[in-house]
Amino acid sequence: MKGNYLKICSDVVSSNMVLIILFFLFAAFQVDAQINLQVLPNINYCAAQAQKTLNTIPAGGNNLPRNVDNGKTDWRYVNYQDWCSGFWPGILWYLYEGTHGQKWKTAADKFTRELKPVSEHSGFDHDLGFIVFNSFGNGYRLTGDPEYKQVILRSADSLATLFNPKVGTILSWPGMVKKMNWPHNTIIDNMINLELLFWASKNGGSRNLYDIAVKHAETTMHNHFRPNYTSYHVVVYDTVTGKKIKGITHQGYANNSMWARGQSWAIYGFTMCYRETRKTEFLDFAQKVADVYLSRLPADLIPYWDFDDPVIPNTPKDASAACITASALLELSTFVKDRAKASIYRHKAEAMLQTLSSSAYQSRGVNNAFLLHSTGHHPAETEIDASIIYADYYYLEALLRLEKLQHIKAYHLYKSR
């Protein structure tokens, strides 16, 4: 039985690898048709939409935009305790970076400081990277404010308290331990929070923070993926033995399906881990998880919320997954040594942004968000085909990354004359 199972796994991997190879051979023929996306007008569009939100945002309390439900026009707001609380101040910092307008710096500072309490409680949340590094992290990068740095360092120490050395990962949802009987669970999203630990370890924090981040990434790489490099959403571990109990796709269609945003977190997370460590195994793995994602995209390059939903195409898209992936691929394209493959990653990212910047996906007059058609938690029937703040964050981040790459290319062209 075991031999038959291994043969089936081998056949599945071989079949998928053939499809991926064929995809890249085809893509190689397309790569010369470069997309000339006009980045600045889309950054200015984001600024105009964000200004509308600033004009209508409530004072105090729950005043951090989270989502606009399908069919509605107003943001739903949350407070600093929500895992999405860092995306709005992060957007404001990116607008300051992209436009150099002082009003964005002022607004970003205001909303960033609202999040300070999360750094004052040990083990507050596994999503401290999303909350703190998007806000205080971007703020410190752009201003050098020493108060911001102290919040980042405290938050990194707080996040580290959730690390279980026996398992080798950070605990993701403490509430799920009793509720779902998940002794120690880790979600793929947690790969993004590692950036907080990496940064802190290099900017005054303990070396142990770096070691925790590397161990978490290595354990996730070994346990969180199926033989075809698609990701589970959740992996449950035994806290006594440290062994993997099972893989679950909590927010996806099924335990054996490829949930779009989860795969995007993996692409982004392992690309970032390579940047921070220069460990080639992370770069190789980032490409593997990216390749299977790219090989299964629909024609417009915006995934359905789960690649294996049986009612495709009659199911919602997830623009947020496309935004995360586009941003990740732009960075990944700068690390890959194979020029042809790097060009494919760059081209695909630009094509995704081209679609996202069209009337089919930009919110424009529908509501004050940047984008439409994201899906948060489909099984729970929440945030389905909605505007969601993290889609806007990664869309703007991808635009800024592309702008920098375009400037680098223009500089090299100028120097080569």
Summary of the structure (lengths in Angstrom):
residues: 417
radius of gyration: 20.6
end to end distance: 65.0
largest distance: 66.1
contacts: 1462
relative contact order: 0.11
helix: 57%
strand: 9%
